């Protein structure tokens, strides 16, 4: 598989994060903090039944918007 050079080049399977644990690992933060942020609606994630799912691209855009002071258009 060729290296990914652009976040927009990700297919759904490569972009998808299943569960708070995967989101926490991607962000490099503790799982309990991810669960708190998700519960408070502070992260742009979705639910598929009981499972929390996230997008690497959307989470990265949300982070960049937060550190640059711009609104991400997500829950905040």
C-alpha positions in Angstrom: 0.0 0.0 0.0 1.5 3.4 -0.9 2.1 5.9 1.9 -0.7 8.4 2.6 0.4 11.9 1.7 -2.9 13.7 2.2 -5.6 13.2 4.8 -8.2 13.6 1.9 -6.7 10.5 0.3 -7.9 8.2 3.1 -10.5 5.7 2.3 -13.3 5.1 4.9 -11.6 2.0 6.4 -8.3 3.9 6.9 -10.0 7.0 8.2 -12.4 5.4 10.7 -11.7 5.1 14.4 -13.8 2.6 16.3 -14.4 3.4 19.9 -13.1 5.8 22.5 -9.9 3.7 22.9 -9.0 4.2 19.2 -9.8 7.9 19.3 -7.7 8.3 22.5 -4.8 6.4 20.9 -5.0 8.6 17.7 -5.0 11.8 19.8 -2.4 10.6 22.3 -4.6 11.2 25.3 -6.1 9.0 28.1 -9.3 7.1 27.3 -11.1 8.6 30.3 -10.5 12.1 28.9 -11.9 11.0 25.5 -15.0 9.6 27.1 -15.5 12.8 29.0 -15.1 15.0 25.9 -17.4 12.7 23.9 -20.1 12.7 26.7 -19.9 16.5 26.8 -20.3 16.8 23.0 -16.9 18.5 22.6 -15.6 16.1 20.0 -17.0 15.6 16.5 -17.9 11.9 16.7 -20.9 9.8 15.8 -22.6 6.7 17.2 -23.5 3.5 15.4 -25.7 1.8 17.9 -23.6 1.6 21.1 -20.3 2.2 19.3 -18.6 5.5 19.1 -17.0 6.2 15.7 -14.7 9.0 14.6 -12.9 10.2 11.6 -9.2 10.9 11.6 -9.7 13.7 9.1 -12.6 15.3 11.0 -10.8 15.0 14.4 -7.6 16.5 12.9 -9.6 19.4 11.3 -11.4 20.0 14.7 -8.0 20.1 16.5 -6.5 22.5 13.9 -9.5 24.8 14.1 -9.3 24.7 17.9 -5.6 25.6 18.1 -6.0 28.3 15.4 -9.0 29.8 17.1 -11.4 29.2 14.2 -14.8 27.5 14.6 -14.7 23.9 13.2 -18.4 23.8 12.6 -18.7 20.7 14.9 -19.9 20.4 18.4 -18.4 23.1 20.5 
